């Protein structure tokens, strides 16, 4: 298995998580956004093996962690997803099914998954429908004058389809709070 050039949950990642600008449930959020306690919108997207994946099918088997990320092969996305890869056993023990979603094509995501040896599904939201449902679409991406790129975000959804954690990052250079994701998964297993 490939190892990233940093230690998962390193001081650098923890410090970045502490200082990131996020949309949290304690802050004011738009009325059209999702909240903890809401039922997660279902979706059907294709993975890198060209299989259709449904959120409803996944939640019947386990809790689900959805990681929206802007673009495959970028430094922060690579660090984020490789950190999850390196800690996949911890998420498996928490009965969590990890999926990554971006607006990249399934072909680009397949190459990314192969190169980084990711053991979880990457789903292509090429048409941006799911990003809109979850309110995580940058209409104007802050870098390179790109339009309609997925924000970096994390959602924890329990087996009843209820959102237990939301972390939406306005700054694409920041990463989700992995400890908060683990905490939410622990709460799901207590229910």
C-alpha positions, 0 to 999 in steps of 0.5 A: 500500500502506498503511504503519503508523505505525511503522518495521518492526523499529523499536527499539520492536518490537525492545525489546518482543521482547527483554523479552517473556515467552515459552515457549521450548524452553529453558524448562520446557514442559508435556508436552502442548505441541509442541517443535522437531523435532516433526511439526506437526499438520495442519489444514483451516481456511477463509480469508477467501475461503471456501477450505479451506486445509490445512497439508499442502498448504502444506508441499508448496510452501514453508516455512510461518510460522503466526502465531496472534493473539488478535483482529483489529483490536486494536492489537498484532495490527494492528502485528504483521500489518502489520509482516509485510505491510510485510516480505513480500518478505523472507519470500517470498525465504526461501521462506515462506508466511505464514498468520495464524490467530485465533478470529475469524470468517472474515467479521471476518478478511476485513474486517481483511484488506481494511482492512489490505491484508494479502497473506497468508491469514488463517484462522478457527479459530472452533471453536478446534480448531487452537489446541488442537492447537498448545497456544496457547489461553488458557482465560482471556484476560487481558483483558476476562474473555474465554475461549478466545482464541488466544495470540500465537504463531509457528511455523516449519514446514519442507517436511517438516512439522517444526517448526523454531521455536516462540515462544508468548507468554503476554502478548498485548501482546508480539510474536514475535521476527521475527529468530528467525523469519527465522533459522529460515527461513534454516536451513530453506533450508540443509537 
